[in-house]
Amino acid sequence: MQKLPQYEMLYNRLKREILADVYPVDSILPSENDLCSVHNVARSTVRQALSRLESEGFIQKQKGKG
């Protein structure tokens, strides 16, 4: 069995949390730096996961808003 890339694992986790209302509509996700620290991944990994969530309509990115 092939292991999923880190960004995909983070994407799946954040998506589950969004759908479970851990992050309700109009709430702010942790910053990229916080996500890097908490999940022990590189910033590029976080950005890939967030970009996918944005492209699928789960989040909206706003510079400087977390």
C-alpha positions as CSV (number, residue, x, y, z in Angstrom):
1,M,0.0,0.0,0.0
2,Q,1.4,3.4,-1.0
3,K,1.5,6.1,1.6
4,L,-0.3,9.4,0.7
5,P,1.8,12.5,0.2
6,Q,1.9,14.7,3.3
7,Y,0.0,17.5,1.7
8,E,-2.8,15.1,0.9
9,M,-2.9,13.7,4.5
10,L,-3.1,17.3,5.8
11,Y,-5.8,18.2,3.2
12,N,-7.9,15.2,4.3
13,R,-7.5,16.1,8.0
14,L,-8.4,19.7,7.5
15,K,-11.3,18.8,5.3
16,R,-12.7,16.4,7.9
17,E,-12.3,19.0,10.6
18,I,-14.1,21.6,8.5
19,L,-17.0,19.2,7.7
20,A,-17.2,18.3,11.5
21,D,-17.5,22.0,12.4
22,V,-14.2,22.1,14.2
23,Y,-13.8,25.2,12.0
24,P,-17.3,26.6,11.5
25,V,-18.3,28.7,8.5
26,D,-16.7,32.2,8.7
27,S,-14.1,31.0,11.3
28,I,-10.4,31.4,10.7
29,L,-8.0,28.5,10.3
30,P,-4.7,28.5,12.1
31,S,-1.9,30.4,10.3
32,E,0.4,28.6,7.9
33,N,3.1,28.8,10.5
34,D,0.9,27.2,13.2
35,L,-0.2,24.4,10.9
36,C,3.5,23.7,10.1
37,S,4.3,23.5,13.8
38,V,1.3,21.5,14.8
39,H,1.5,19.0,12.0
40,N,5.3,19.0,11.7
41,V,5.3,19.6,8.0
42,A,7.0,22.1,5.6
43,R,5.3,25.4,4.6
44,S,5.0,24.2,1.0
45,T,3.0,21.1,2.3
46,V,0.6,23.4,4.1
47,R,0.2,25.7,1.1
48,Q,-0.5,22.7,-1.2
49,A,-3.2,21.4,1.2
50,L,-4.8,24.9,1.6
51,S,-4.7,25.5,-2.1
52,R,-6.6,22.3,-2.7
53,L,-9.1,23.2,-0.1
54,E,-9.6,26.6,-1.7
55,S,-9.9,25.2,-5.2
56,E,-12.7,22.8,-3.9
57,G,-14.5,25.6,-2.2
58,F,-13.9,24.6,1.4
59,I,-12.0,27.7,2.4
60,Q,-11.3,31.3,1.1
61,K,-7.8,32.6,1.5
62,Q,-7.3,36.2,2.6
63,K,-3.8,37.5,2.9
64,G,-3.1,38.5,6.5
65,K,-6.2,37.0,8.0
66,G,-4.9,33.6,9.2
